[in-house]
């Protein structure tokens, strides 16, 4: 395997905006650069790749020679397109970057993408080529895009000046349906020189060849029949699954369309029944509430119009019935009547004693510190006597009424 350090010069001039290469000149160039970087780093772990741009404000080194493929691929994102390409300055800066490589045992190679017109003359380019040959630097040129007068001749003169033992190459890629990276896969720029061809490059070239040959899935059944059969079976199963899913979706759609009217009518009927039931329940509740209120009102009127005498007689009748049924209740009533009679007799005796003024005066005279002739005492006795007389009259009036009853 060849051990080499490579610098890739990218053309990012205004000419790269054209769309004659799919999807655009710049994007096709970026895809080819990524593919070449992967092939170079995979062919030998110690290989290094650097990237620089030749247009814009000037030549700019995006990444110095390194074996980190991720760093190389990341530098390709977000590049600005503008200005004109400076081919001579780009090649000289690339040579300077290779001169300061870390591993001096690496062979030096420059890959140039030229997609815009060249403003330098043939002699200046030949001078640069002889300088590269003197420093043992190989040069690969990818000519695509603009085909102005003298561009191809200038590039051929540059190649002839730098070529040494067929170590340098040039590839002309005309515009067309073919992708730029697919064309480069089969060229020495990608595959290397003889022993330098890597397994990555070989696998990529085989895959591209299979895709271009028209085989299904890009696999030749003659080379790997088992893989081709497995891919074909998988594709047929996936196709059958998609067809079954589409058929099922169509059946569900038709069922929904046919049964759309029936559920709507049944739902309307159900809603009507529920509304009728709710209305009847509300009416029944209102009727029950009205009946209860009428009953309570009638009961209150009946109680207010009842005769007190009749109610008293009814209570007496009820009480007599209760007494006849319960002897213990009769005994309790008798005792309560006797106690009330005793209380009334006691009250009568007390009123008689208070009416006897001489007796009251003798009692008051016997009490120490009490003067019976005191006007306040006399007034008190007079009021007590008048109260006793009033109670006596009330008792006399009640006795005839009780007899009448």
BALOBA-1460 file (C-alpha; in Angstrom, 3 decimals):
// residues 405
<rec num="1" residu="x" x="0.000" y="0.000" z="0.000"/>
<rec num="2" residu="x" x="1.266" y="3.439" z="-0.926"/>
<rec num="3" residu="x" x="2.066" y="5.813" z="1.945"/>
<rec num="4" residu="x" x="1.352" y="9.336" z="0.807"/>
<rec num="5" residu="x" x="0.147" y="12.776" z="1.864"/>
<rec num="6" residu="x" x="-2.496" y="14.352" z="-0.366"/>
<rec num="7" residu="x" x="-3.703" y="17.923" z="-0.754"/>
<rec num="8" residu="x" x="-7.038" y="18.457" z="-2.537"/>
<rec num="9" residu="x" x="-7.603" y="21.835" z="-4.218"/>
<rec num="10" residu="x" x="-11.301" y="22.789" z="-4.512"/>
<rec num="11" residu="x" x="-12.737" y="25.213" z="-7.042"/>
<rec num="12" residu="x" x="-15.320" y="27.380" z="-5.222"/>
<rec num="13" residu="x" x="-15.619" y="30.165" z="-7.799"/>
<rec num="14" residu="x" x="-18.851" y="31.651" z="-9.130"/>
<rec num="15" residu="x" x="-18.819" y="29.092" z="-11.950"/>
<rec num="16" residu="x" x="-19.687" y="26.388" z="-9.410"/>
<rec num="17" residu="x" x="-23.265" y="27.654" z="-9.145"/>
<rec num="18" residu="x" x="-24.178" y="26.169" z="-12.538"/>
<rec num="19" residu="x" x="-26.460" y="23.135" z="-12.617"/>
<rec num="20" residu="x" x="-25.070" y="21.249" z="-15.610"/>
<rec num="21" residu="x" x="-23.779" y="18.611" z="-13.138"/>
<rec num="22" residu="x" x="-26.352" y="17.056" z="-10.811"/>
<rec num="23" residu="x" x="-27.357" y="18.649" z="-8.485"/>
<rec num="24" residu="x" x="-24.861" y="21.479" z="-9.029"/>
<rec num="25" residu="x" x="-21.193" y="21.779" z="-9.905"/>
<rec num="26" residu="x" x="-20.136" y="22.567" z="-6.371"/>
<rec num="27" residu="x" x="-22.222" y="19.791" z="-4.766"/>
<rec num="28" residu="x" x="-20.989" y="17.221" z="-7.301"/>
<rec num="29" residu="x" x="-17.424" y="18.326" z="-6.591"/>
<rec num="30" residu="x" x="-18.015" y="18.064" z="-2.818"/>
<rec num="31" residu="x" x="-19.337" y="14.505" z="-3.167"/>
<rec num="32" residu="x" x="-16.290" y="13.507" z="-5.205"/>
<rec num="33" residu="x" x="-13.930" y="15.086" z="-2.647"/>
<rec num="34" residu="x" x="-15.589" y="13.174" z="0.194"/>
<rec num="35" residu="x" x="-15.284" y="9.919" z="-1.737"/>
<rec num="36" residu="x" x="-11.597" y="10.463" z="-2.523"/>
<rec num="37" residu="x" x="-10.805" y="11.396" z="1.081"/>
<rec num="38" residu="x" x="-12.441" y="8.195" z="2.293"/>
<rec num="39" residu="x" x="-10.524" y="6.093" z="-0.233"/>
<rec num="40" residu="x" x="-7.180" y="7.682" z="0.663"/>
<rec num="41" residu="x" x="-7.572" y="7.287" z="4.429"/>
<rec num="42" residu="x" x="-8.894" y="3.715" z="4.108"/>
<rec num="43" residu="x" x="-6.089" y="2.527" z="1.855"/>
<rec num="44" residu="x" x="-3.452" y="3.141" z="4.554"/>
<rec num="45" residu="x" x="-3.978" y="4.147" z="8.217"/>
<rec num="46" residu="x" x="-0.984" y="6.500" z="8.029"/>
<rec num="47" residu="x" x="-2.171" y="8.360" z="4.940"/>
<rec num="48" residu="x" x="-3.060" y="12.028" z="5.435"/>
<rec num="49" residu="x" x="-5.348" y="14.315" z="3.458"/>
<rec num="50" residu="x" x="-5.647" y="18.119" z="3.462"/>
<rec num="51" residu="x" x="-8.126" y="20.475" z="1.764"/>
<rec num="52" residu="x" x="-7.845" y="24.051" z="0.468"/>
<rec num="53" residu="x" x="-9.966" y="26.415" z="-1.639"/>
<rec num="54" residu="x" x="-8.639" y="28.321" z="-4.665"/>
<rec num="55" residu="x" x="-11.304" y="31.064" z="-5.079"/>
<rec num="56" residu="x" x="-12.845" y="33.789" z="-2.981"/>
<rec num="57" residu="x" x="-10.630" y="36.433" z="-1.390"/>
<rec num="58" residu="x" x="-7.640" y="34.167" z="-1.792"/>
<rec num="59" residu="x" x="-6.308" y="30.658" z="-1.328"/>
<rec num="60" residu="x" x="-7.393" y="29.318" z="2.031"/>
<rec num="61" residu="x" x="-6.311" y="26.088" z="3.718"/>
<rec num="62" residu="x" x="-9.364" y="24.468" z="5.313"/>
<rec num="63" residu="x" x="-7.495" y="21.621" z="6.967"/>
<rec num="64" residu="x" x="-3.834" y="20.630" z="6.925"/>
<rec num="65" residu="x" x="-2.882" y="17.024" z="6.064"/>
<rec num="66" residu="x" x="-4.488" y="14.762" z="8.686"/>
<rec num="67" residu="x" x="-5.733" y="11.205" z="9.009"/>
<rec num="68" residu="x" x="-8.946" y="12.273" z="10.816"/>
<rec num="69" residu="x" x="-11.658" y="11.646" z="8.223"/>
<rec num="70" residu="x" x="-14.339" y="13.372" z="10.297"/>
<rec num="71" residu="x" x="-12.329" y="16.577" z="10.419"/>
<rec num="72" residu="x" x="-11.790" y="16.417" z="6.675"/>
<rec num="73" residu="x" x="-15.467" y="15.906" z="5.889"/>
<rec num="74" residu="x" x="-16.575" y="18.614" z="8.351"/>
<rec num="75" residu="x" x="-14.519" y="21.289" z="6.633"/>
<rec num="76" residu="x" x="-16.599" y="20.871" z="3.453"/>
<rec num="77" residu="x" x="-19.774" y="22.239" z="5.048"/>
<rec num="78" residu="x" x="-20.651" y="25.903" z="4.797"/>
<rec num="79" residu="x" x="-18.112" y="26.883" z="2.149"/>
<rec num="80" residu="x" x="-18.664" y="30.233" z="0.457"/>
<rec num="81" residu="x" x="-18.935" y="30.372" z="-3.317"/>
<rec num="82" residu="x" x="-17.594" y="33.471" z="-5.058"/>
<rec num="83" residu="x" x="-14.721" y="35.100" z="-6.906"/>
<rec num="84" residu="x" x="-12.409" y="33.569" z="-9.501"/>
<rec num="85" residu="x" x="-10.170" y="30.530" z="-9.266"/>
<rec num="86" residu="x" x="-6.395" y="31.092" z="-8.893"/>
<rec num="87" residu="x" x="-4.936" y="27.781" z="-10.070"/>
<rec num="88" residu="x" x="-1.252" y="28.704" z="-9.831"/>
<rec num="89" residu="x" x="-1.536" y="30.075" z="-6.278"/>
<rec num="90" residu="x" x="-3.564" y="27.048" z="-5.163"/>
<rec num="91" residu="x" x="-0.957" y="24.563" z="-6.438"/>
<rec num="92" residu="x" x="1.896" y="26.493" z="-4.835"/>
<rec num="93" residu="x" x="0.157" y="26.682" z="-1.420"/>
<rec num="94" residu="x" x="-0.624" y="22.962" z="-1.614"/>
<rec num="95" residu="x" x="3.031" y="22.189" z="-2.328"/>
<rec num="96" residu="x" x="4.051" y="24.314" z="0.660"/>
<rec num="97" residu="x" x="1.607" y="22.447" z="2.919"/>
<rec num="98" residu="x" x="2.989" y="19.087" z="1.753"/>
<rec num="99" residu="x" x="6.534" y="20.290" z="2.316"/>
<rec num="100" residu="x" x="5.733" y="20.735" z="6.042"/>
<rec num="101" residu="x" x="4.143" y="17.307" z="6.465"/>
<rec num="102" residu="x" x="5.023" y="15.472" z="9.684"/>
<rec num="103" residu="x" x="5.968" y="12.140" z="8.139"/>
<rec num="104" residu="x" x="8.705" y="12.756" z="5.543"/>
<rec num="105" residu="x" x="8.389" y="9.175" z="4.297"/>
<rec num="106" residu="x" x="5.005" y="9.947" z="2.762"/>
<rec num="107" residu="x" x="4.864" y="10.532" z="-0.971"/>
<rec num="108" residu="x" x="3.383" y="13.874" z="-2.024"/>
<rec num="109" residu="x" x="0.309" y="14.219" z="-4.224"/>
<rec num="110" residu="x" x="-1.931" y="17.136" z="-5.249"/>
<rec num="111" residu="x" x="-5.454" y="16.618" z="-6.635"/>
<rec num="112" residu="x" x="-6.882" y="19.692" z="-8.422"/>
<rec num="113" residu="x" x="-10.565" y="20.196" z="-9.389"/>
<rec num="114" residu="x" x="-10.806" y="22.694" z="-12.249"/>
<rec num="115" residu="x" x="-14.374" y="23.718" z="-13.164"/>
<rec num="116" residu="x" x="-13.877" y="27.306" z="-14.321"/>
<rec num="117" residu="x" x="-11.765" y="29.071" z="-16.975"/>
<rec num="118" residu="x" x="-8.013" y="29.351" z="-16.415"/>
<rec num="119" residu="x" x="-6.582" y="32.862" z="-16.582"/>
<rec num="120" residu="x" x="-2.912" y="31.771" z="-16.539"/>
<rec num="121" residu="x" x="-0.941" y="31.141" z="-19.746"/>
<rec num="122" residu="x" x="0.640" y="27.855" z="-20.738"/>
<rec num="123" residu="x" x="4.230" y="28.870" z="-19.926"/>
<rec num="124" residu="x" x="3.492" y="29.816" z="-16.305"/>
<rec num="125" residu="x" x="1.707" y="26.526" z="-15.770"/>
<rec num="126" residu="x" x="4.606" y="24.567" z="-17.303"/>
<rec num="127" residu="x" x="6.984" y="26.364" z="-14.952"/>
<rec num="128" residu="x" x="4.872" y="25.306" z="-11.975"/>
<rec num="129" residu="x" x="4.773" y="21.749" z="-13.290"/>
<rec num="130" residu="x" x="8.576" y="21.496" z="-13.587"/>
<rec num="131" residu="x" x="8.890" y="22.806" z="-10.018"/>
<rec num="132" residu="x" x="6.513" y="20.101" z="-8.763"/>
<rec num="133" residu="x" x="8.456" y="17.425" z="-10.646"/>
<rec num="134" residu="x" x="11.700" y="18.668" z="-9.096"/>
<rec num="135" residu="x" x="10.212" y="18.266" z="-5.595"/>
<rec num="136" residu="x" x="8.781" y="14.784" z="-6.397"/>
<rec num="137" residu="x" x="5.153" y="15.928" z="-6.168"/>
<rec num="138" residu="x" x="2.537" y="14.042" z="-8.207"/>
<rec num="139" residu="x" x="-0.423" y="15.900" z="-9.686"/>
<rec num="140" residu="x" x="-3.922" y="14.660" z="-10.535"/>
<rec num="141" residu="x" x="-6.258" y="16.956" z="-12.459"/>
<rec num="142" residu="x" x="-10.068" y="16.688" z="-12.710"/>
<rec num="143" residu="x" x="-11.260" y="18.821" z="-15.628"/>
<rec num="144" residu="x" x="-15.003" y="19.503" z="-15.657"/>
<rec num="145" residu="x" x="-17.358" y="22.410" z="-16.254"/>
<rec num="146" residu="x" x="-16.307" y="25.183" z="-18.606"/>
<rec num="147" residu="x" x="-14.588" y="24.170" z="-21.866"/>
<rec num="148" residu="x" x="-13.222" y="27.480" z="-23.118"/>
<rec num="149" residu="x" x="-10.537" y="27.806" z="-25.762"/>
<rec num="150" residu="x" x="-7.178" y="26.605" z="-24.521"/>
<rec num="151" residu="x" x="-8.274" y="25.208" z="-21.152"/>
<rec num="152" residu="x" x="-7.658" y="21.583" z="-22.086"/>
<rec num="153" residu="x" x="-4.332" y="22.429" z="-23.760"/>
<rec num="154" residu="x" x="-3.139" y="24.342" z="-20.670"/>
<rec num="155" residu="x" x="-3.994" y="21.454" z="-18.364"/>
<rec num="156" residu="x" x="-2.326" y="18.928" z="-20.678"/>
<rec num="157" residu="x" x="0.822" y="21.068" z="-20.748"/>
<rec num="158" residu="x" x="0.813" y="21.240" z="-16.938"/>
<rec num="159" residu="x" x="0.428" y="17.481" z="-16.686"/>
<rec num="160" residu="x" x="3.214" y="16.775" z="-19.134"/>
<rec num="161" residu="x" x="5.537" y="19.083" z="-17.211"/>
<rec num="162" residu="x" x="4.921" y="17.376" z="-13.853"/>
<rec num="163" residu="x" x="4.448" y="13.768" z="-14.943"/>
<rec num="164" residu="x" x="7.159" y="11.322" z="-13.906"/>
<rec num="165" residu="x" x="6.782" y="7.604" z="-14.631"/>
<rec num="166" residu="x" x="3.038" y="8.026" z="-15.183"/>
<rec num="167" residu="x" x="2.495" y="9.056" z="-11.530"/>
<rec num="168" residu="x" x="0.205" y="11.966" z="-12.552"/>
<rec num="169" residu="x" x="-3.213" y="11.737" z="-14.236"/>
<rec num="170" residu="x" x="-5.872" y="13.893" z="-15.828"/>
<rec num="171" residu="x" x="-9.587" y="13.121" z="-16.212"/>
<rec num="172" residu="x" x="-11.995" y="15.041" z="-18.428"/>
<rec num="173" residu="x" x="-15.621" y="14.770" z="-17.245"/>
<rec num="174" residu="x" x="-18.151" y="16.215" z="-19.693"/>
<rec num="175" residu="x" x="-21.532" y="17.419" z="-18.421"/>
<rec num="176" residu="x" x="-24.329" y="14.851" z="-18.554"/>
<rec num="177" residu="x" x="-26.444" y="12.508" z="-16.477"/>
<rec num="178" residu="x" x="-23.432" y="10.767" z="-14.950"/>
<rec num="179" residu="x" x="-22.463" y="11.914" z="-11.454"/>
<rec num="180" residu="x" x="-18.943" y="13.271" z="-11.089"/>
<rec num="181" residu="x" x="-18.028" y="10.884" z="-8.273"/>
<rec num="182" residu="x" x="-19.276" y="7.855" z="-10.250"/>
<rec num="183" residu="x" x="-16.999" y="8.765" z="-13.160"/>
<rec num="184" residu="x" x="-13.960" y="9.172" z="-10.889"/>
<rec num="185" residu="x" x="-14.452" y="5.763" z="-9.245"/>
<rec num="186" residu="x" x="-13.097" y="3.905" z="-12.263"/>
<rec num="187" residu="x" x="-10.119" y="6.253" z="-12.808"/>
<rec num="188" residu="x" x="-6.574" y="5.979" z="-11.408"/>
<rec num="189" residu="x" x="-7.221" y="9.128" z="-9.360"/>
<rec num="190" residu="x" x="-9.532" y="7.099" z="-7.164"/>
<rec num="191" residu="x" x="-8.161" y="3.573" z="-7.386"/>
<rec num="192" residu="x" x="-4.467" y="4.514" z="-7.184"/>
<rec num="193" residu="x" x="-1.513" y="3.051" z="-9.024"/>
<rec num="194" residu="x" x="-1.500" y="-0.750" z="-9.112"/>
<rec num="195" residu="x" x="-0.574" y="-1.799" z="-5.573"/>
<rec num="196" residu="x" x="-2.076" y="1.372" z="-4.176"/>
<rec num="197" residu="x" x="-5.633" y="0.290" z="-4.960"/>
<rec num="198" residu="x" x="-7.514" y="-0.041" z="-1.670"/>
<rec num="199" residu="x" x="-10.247" y="-2.464" z="-0.716"/>
<rec num="200" residu="x" x="-12.547" y="0.519" z="-0.045"/>
<rec num="201" residu="x" x="-11.999" y="1.784" z="-3.574"/>
<rec num="202" residu="x" x="-12.498" y="-1.691" z="-5.024"/>
<rec num="203" residu="x" x="-15.754" y="-2.236" z="-3.117"/>
<rec num="204" residu="x" x="-17.056" y="1.174" z="-4.107"/>
<rec num="205" residu="x" x="-16.163" y="0.572" z="-7.743"/>
<rec num="206" residu="x" x="-17.874" y="-2.845" z="-7.687"/>
<rec num="207" residu="x" x="-21.024" y="-1.350" z="-6.197"/>
<rec num="208" residu="x" x="-21.067" y="1.403" z="-8.805"/>
<rec num="209" residu="x" x="-20.502" y="-1.108" z="-11.575"/>
<rec num="210" residu="x" x="-23.364" y="-3.261" z="-10.294"/>
<rec num="211" residu="x" x="-25.684" y="-0.265" z="-10.163"/>
<rec num="212" residu="x" x="-24.676" y="0.784" z="-13.661"/>
<rec num="213" residu="x" x="-25.133" y="-2.738" z="-15.031"/>
<rec num="214" residu="x" x="-28.873" y="-2.673" z="-14.300"/>
<rec num="215" residu="x" x="-28.990" y="-5.560" z="-11.789"/>
<rec num="216" residu="x" x="-31.721" y="-5.451" z="-9.175"/>
<rec num="217" residu="x" x="-30.506" y="-3.874" z="-5.929"/>
<rec num="218" residu="x" x="-27.062" y="-3.384" z="-7.527"/>
<rec num="219" residu="x" x="-26.093" y="-7.056" z="-6.902"/>
<rec num="220" residu="x" x="-24.997" y="-9.473" z="-9.620"/>
<rec num="221" residu="x" x="-26.854" y="-12.789" z="-9.078"/>
<rec num="222" residu="x" x="-23.965" y="-14.674" z="-10.700"/>
<rec num="223" residu="x" x="-21.479" y="-13.418" z="-8.117"/>
<rec num="224" residu="x" x="-23.667" y="-13.675" z="-4.976"/>
<rec num="225" residu="x" x="-26.887" y="-15.607" z="-5.697"/>
<rec num="226" residu="x" x="-27.846" y="-15.963" z="-1.998"/>
<rec num="227" residu="x" x="-27.728" y="-12.210" z="-1.355"/>
<rec num="228" residu="x" x="-29.655" y="-11.498" z="-4.540"/>
<rec num="229" residu="x" x="-32.336" y="-14.072" z="-3.563"/>
<rec num="230" residu="x" x="-32.630" y="-12.682" z="-0.027"/>
<rec num="231" residu="x" x="-33.039" y="-9.153" z="-1.346"/>
<rec num="232" residu="x" x="-35.654" y="-10.235" z="-3.861"/>
<rec num="233" residu="x" x="-37.680" y="-12.171" z="-1.233"/>
<rec num="234" residu="x" x="-37.532" y="-9.228" z="1.161"/>
<rec num="235" residu="x" x="-38.747" y="-6.866" z="-1.533"/>
<rec num="236" residu="x" x="-41.644" y="-9.192" z="-2.453"/>
<rec num="237" residu="x" x="-42.716" y="-9.530" z="1.204"/>
<rec num="238" residu="x" x="-42.647" y="-5.774" z="1.652"/>
<rec num="239" residu="x" x="-44.689" y="-5.293" z="-1.519"/>
<rec num="240" residu="x" x="-47.284" y="-7.866" z="-0.338"/>
<rec num="241" residu="x" x="-47.510" y="-6.184" z="3.066"/>
<rec num="242" residu="x" x="-48.110" y="-2.788" z="1.480"/>
<rec num="243" residu="x" x="-50.794" y="-4.197" z="-0.823"/>
<rec num="244" residu="x" x="-52.595" y="-5.883" z="2.108"/>
<rec num="245" residu="x" x="-52.492" y="-2.675" z="4.123"/>
<rec num="246" residu="x" x="-53.893" y="-0.679" z="1.196"/>
<rec num="247" residu="x" x="-56.690" y="-3.223" z="0.657"/>
<rec num="248" residu="x" x="-57.623" y="-3.188" z="4.337"/>
<rec num="249" residu="x" x="-57.728" y="0.606" z="4.389"/>
<rec num="250" residu="x" x="-60.007" y="0.625" z="1.312"/>
<rec num="251" residu="x" x="-62.421" y="-1.877" z="2.945"/>
<rec num="252" residu="x" x="-62.619" y="0.148" z="6.152"/>
<rec num="253" residu="x" x="-63.330" y="3.287" z="4.153"/>
<rec num="254" residu="x" x="-66.172" y="1.616" z="2.246"/>
<rec num="255" residu="x" x="-67.696" y="0.249" z="5.466"/>
<rec num="256" residu="x" x="-67.624" y="3.670" z="7.042"/>
<rec num="257" residu="x" x="-69.310" y="5.205" z="4.005"/>
<rec num="258" residu="x" x="-72.107" y="2.557" z="3.970"/>
<rec num="259" residu="x" x="-72.752" y="2.592" z="7.689"/>
<rec num="260" residu="x" x="-72.497" y="6.342" z="8.028"/>
<rec num="261" residu="x" x="-76.278" y="6.977" z="7.574"/>
<rec num="262" residu="x" x="-77.562" y="4.189" z="9.885"/>
<rec num="263" residu="x" x="-75.569" y="5.202" z="12.961"/>
<rec num="264" residu="x" x="-76.645" y="8.813" z="12.453"/>
<rec num="265" residu="x" x="-80.386" y="7.882" z="12.368"/>
<rec num="266" residu="x" x="-80.060" y="5.559" z="15.381"/>
<rec num="267" residu="x" x="-78.250" y="8.277" z="17.268"/>
<rec num="268" residu="x" x="-81.060" y="10.741" z="16.488"/>
<rec num="269" residu="x" x="-83.696" y="8.269" z="17.746"/>
<rec num="270" residu="x" x="-81.733" y="7.618" z="20.915"/>
<rec num="271" residu="x" x="-81.364" y="11.339" z="21.566"/>
<rec num="272" residu="x" x="-85.139" y="11.853" z="21.073"/>
<rec num="273" residu="x" x="-86.010" y="9.055" z="23.513"/>
<rec num="274" residu="x" x="-83.625" y="10.425" z="26.096"/>
<rec num="275" residu="x" x="-85.103" y="13.919" z="25.747"/>
<rec num="276" residu="x" x="-88.695" y="12.567" z="26.133"/>
<rec num="277" residu="x" x="-87.748" y="10.513" z="29.198"/>
<rec num="278" residu="x" x="-86.051" y="13.500" z="30.805"/>
<rec num="279" residu="x" x="-89.134" y="15.693" z="30.183"/>
<rec num="280" residu="x" x="-91.539" y="13.118" z="31.700"/>
<rec num="281" residu="x" x="-89.335" y="12.687" z="34.757"/>
<rec num="282" residu="x" x="-89.258" y="16.450" z="35.295"/>
<rec num="283" residu="x" x="-93.068" y="16.649" z="35.017"/>
<rec num="284" residu="x" x="-93.554" y="13.782" z="37.510"/>
<rec num="285" residu="x" x="-91.228" y="15.431" z="40.001"/>
<rec num="286" residu="x" x="-93.072" y="18.755" z="39.676"/>
<rec num="287" residu="x" x="-96.465" y="16.990" z="40.220"/>
<rec num="288" residu="x" x="-95.201" y="15.171" z="43.343"/>
<rec num="289" residu="x" x="-93.881" y="18.409" z="44.812"/>
<rec num="290" residu="x" x="-97.239" y="20.162" z="44.153"/>
<rec num="291" residu="x" x="-99.202" y="17.306" z="45.789"/>
<rec num="292" residu="x" x="-97.025" y="17.391" z="48.905"/>
<rec num="293" residu="x" x="-97.422" y="21.143" z="49.228"/>
<rec num="294" residu="x" x="-101.228" y="20.887" z="48.890"/>
<rec num="295" residu="x" x="-101.403" y="18.183" z="51.537"/>
<rec num="296" residu="x" x="-99.340" y="20.212" z="54.001"/>
<rec num="297" residu="x" x="-101.478" y="23.308" z="53.372"/>
<rec num="298" residu="x" x="-104.719" y="21.384" z="53.987"/>
<rec num="299" residu="x" x="-103.357" y="19.912" z="57.196"/>
<rec num="300" residu="x" x="-102.361" y="23.349" z="58.465"/>
<rec num="301" residu="x" x="-105.818" y="24.776" z="57.682"/>
<rec num="302" residu="x" x="-107.521" y="21.890" z="59.466"/>
<rec num="303" residu="x" x="-105.411" y="22.376" z="62.576"/>
<rec num="304" residu="x" x="-106.051" y="26.126" z="62.608"/>
<rec num="305" residu="x" x="-109.876" y="25.663" z="62.297"/>
<rec num="306" residu="x" x="-110.212" y="22.952" z="64.981"/>
<rec num="307" residu="x" x="-112.456" y="23.925" z="68.051"/>
<rec num="308" residu="x" x="-110.436" y="24.245" z="71.252"/>
<rec num="309" residu="x" x="-113.287" y="22.801" z="73.295"/>
<rec num="310" residu="x" x="-113.644" y="19.812" z="71.008"/>
<rec num="311" residu="x" x="-109.891" y="19.298" z="71.016"/>
<rec num="312" residu="x" x="-109.962" y="19.506" z="74.828"/>
<rec num="313" residu="x" x="-112.734" y="16.924" z="74.966"/>
<rec num="314" residu="x" x="-110.821" y="14.712" z="72.564"/>
<rec num="315" residu="x" x="-107.737" y="14.932" z="74.748"/>
<rec num="316" residu="x" x="-109.817" y="14.110" z="77.826"/>
<rec num="317" residu="x" x="-111.353" y="11.145" z="76.065"/>
<rec num="318" residu="x" x="-107.937" y="9.971" z="74.982"/>
<rec num="319" residu="x" x="-106.651" y="10.387" z="78.498"/>
<rec num="320" residu="x" x="-109.548" y="8.431" z="80.010"/>
<rec num="321" residu="x" x="-108.996" y="5.645" z="77.515"/>
<rec num="322" residu="x" x="-105.291" y="5.585" z="78.380"/>
<rec num="323" residu="x" x="-106.113" y="5.474" z="82.122"/>
<rec num="324" residu="x" x="-108.512" y="2.588" z="81.693"/>
<rec num="325" residu="x" x="-105.904" y="0.681" z="79.738"/>
<rec num="326" residu="x" x="-102.947" y="1.361" z="82.090"/>
<rec num="327" residu="x" x="-103.590" y="1.045" z="85.946"/>
<rec num="328" residu="x" x="-100.177" y="2.451" z="86.764"/>
<rec num="329" residu="x" x="-100.983" y="5.635" z="84.851"/>
<rec num="330" residu="x" x="-104.306" y="5.886" z="86.729"/>
<rec num="331" residu="x" x="-102.500" y="5.617" z="90.088"/>
<rec num="332" residu="x" x="-100.034" y="8.330" z="89.065"/>
<rec num="333" residu="x" x="-102.886" y="10.641" z="88.050"/>
<rec num="334" residu="x" x="-104.687" y="10.058" z="91.355"/>
<rec num="335" residu="x" x="-101.586" y="10.912" z="93.361"/>
<rec num="336" residu="x" x="-101.043" y="14.062" z="91.349"/>
<rec num="337" residu="x" x="-104.679" y="15.126" z="91.999"/>
<rec num="338" residu="x" x="-104.287" y="14.534" z="95.766"/>
<rec num="339" residu="x" x="-101.077" y="16.565" z="95.829"/>
<rec num="340" residu="x" x="-102.755" y="19.433" z="94.033"/>
<rec num="341" residu="x" x="-105.662" y="19.290" z="96.518"/>
<rec num="342" residu="x" x="-103.253" y="19.397" z="99.451"/>
<rec num="343" residu="x" x="-101.437" y="22.342" z="97.918"/>
<rec num="344" residu="x" x="-104.687" y="24.227" z="97.465"/>
<rec num="345" residu="x" x="-105.750" y="23.475" z="101.090"/>
<rec num="346" residu="x" x="-102.390" y="24.600" z="102.391"/>
<rec num="347" residu="x" x="-102.680" y="27.792" z="100.426"/>
<rec num="348" residu="x" x="-106.173" y="28.359" z="101.875"/>
<rec num="349" residu="x" x="-104.936" y="27.814" z="105.472"/>
<rec num="350" residu="x" x="-102.021" y="30.148" z="104.897"/>
<rec num="351" residu="x" x="-104.322" y="32.834" z="103.566"/>
<rec num="352" residu="x" x="-106.550" y="32.443" z="106.672"/>
<rec num="353" residu="x" x="-103.612" y="32.859" z="109.011"/>
<rec num="354" residu="x" x="-102.433" y="35.948" z="107.187"/>
<rec num="355" residu="x" x="-105.955" y="37.357" z="107.445"/>
<rec num="356" residu="x" x="-105.745" y="37.134" z="111.275"/>
<rec num="357" residu="x" x="-104.020" y="40.448" z="112.050"/>
<rec num="358" residu="x" x="-103.640" y="39.888" z="115.783"/>
<rec num="359" residu="x" x="-101.820" y="36.611" z="115.133"/>
<rec num="360" residu="x" x="-99.458" y="38.223" z="112.659"/>
<rec num="361" residu="x" x="-98.805" y="41.147" z="115.048"/>
<rec num="362" residu="x" x="-97.949" y="38.781" z="117.916"/>
<rec num="363" residu="x" x="-95.507" y="36.891" z="115.688"/>
<rec num="364" residu="x" x="-93.820" y="40.100" z="114.555"/>
<rec num="365" residu="x" x="-93.580" y="41.373" z="118.176"/>
<rec num="366" residu="x" x="-91.848" y="38.155" z="119.210"/>
<rec num="367" residu="x" x="-89.162" y="38.679" z="116.561"/>
<rec num="368" residu="x" x="-86.111" y="40.598" z="117.876"/>
<rec num="369" residu="x" x="-85.554" y="44.040" z="116.280"/>
<rec num="370" residu="x" x="-89.004" y="44.138" z="114.588"/>
<rec num="371" residu="x" x="-91.538" y="46.867" z="115.569"/>
<rec num="372" residu="x" x="-95.138" y="45.940" z="114.669"/>
<rec num="373" residu="x" x="-96.121" y="49.633" z="114.757"/>
<rec num="374" residu="x" x="-93.541" y="50.538" z="112.057"/>
<rec num="375" residu="x" x="-95.380" y="52.088" z="109.060"/>
<rec num="376" residu="x" x="-93.455" y="49.941" z="106.576"/>
<rec num="377" residu="x" x="-94.444" y="46.777" z="108.407"/>
<rec num="378" residu="x" x="-98.068" y="47.865" z="108.530"/>
<rec num="379" residu="x" x="-98.037" y="48.535" z="104.778"/>
<rec num="380" residu="x" x="-96.579" y="45.110" z="104.113"/>
<rec num="381" residu="x" x="-99.249" y="43.438" z="106.245"/>
<rec num="382" residu="x" x="-101.983" y="45.401" z="104.505"/>
<rec num="383" residu="x" x="-100.740" y="44.337" z="101.061"/>
<rec num="384" residu="x" x="-100.499" y="40.709" z="102.111"/>
<rec num="385" residu="x" x="-104.036" y="40.810" z="103.478"/>
<rec num="386" residu="x" x="-105.396" y="42.348" z="100.284"/>
<rec num="387" residu="x" x="-103.591" y="39.688" z="98.190"/>
<rec num="388" residu="x" x="-105.078" y="36.903" z="100.320"/>
<rec num="389" residu="x" x="-108.548" y="38.307" z="99.897"/>
<rec num="390" residu="x" x="-108.046" y="38.457" z="96.115"/>
<rec num="391" residu="x" x="-106.949" y="34.815" z="96.018"/>
<rec num="392" residu="x" x="-109.928" y="33.813" z="98.111"/>
<rec num="393" residu="x" x="-112.345" y="35.464" z="95.699"/>
<rec num="394" residu="x" x="-110.733" y="33.730" z="92.727"/>
<rec num="395" residu="x" x="-111.086" y="30.352" z="94.438"/>
<rec num="396" residu="x" x="-114.720" y="30.993" z="95.210"/>
<rec num="397" residu="x" x="-115.396" y="31.871" z="91.577"/>
<rec num="398" residu="x" x="-113.648" y="28.699" z="90.281"/>
<rec num="399" residu="x" x="-115.662" y="26.310" z="92.503"/>
<rec num="400" residu="x" x="-119.063" y="27.073" z="90.868"/>
<rec num="401" residu="x" x="-117.563" y="26.739" z="87.408"/>
<rec num="402" residu="x" x="-116.165" y="23.320" z="88.229"/>
<rec num="403" residu="x" x="-119.504" y="22.228" z="89.609"/>
<rec num="404" residu="x" x="-121.257" y="23.355" z="86.421"/>
<rec num="405" residu="x" x="-118.884" y="21.319" z="84.347"/>
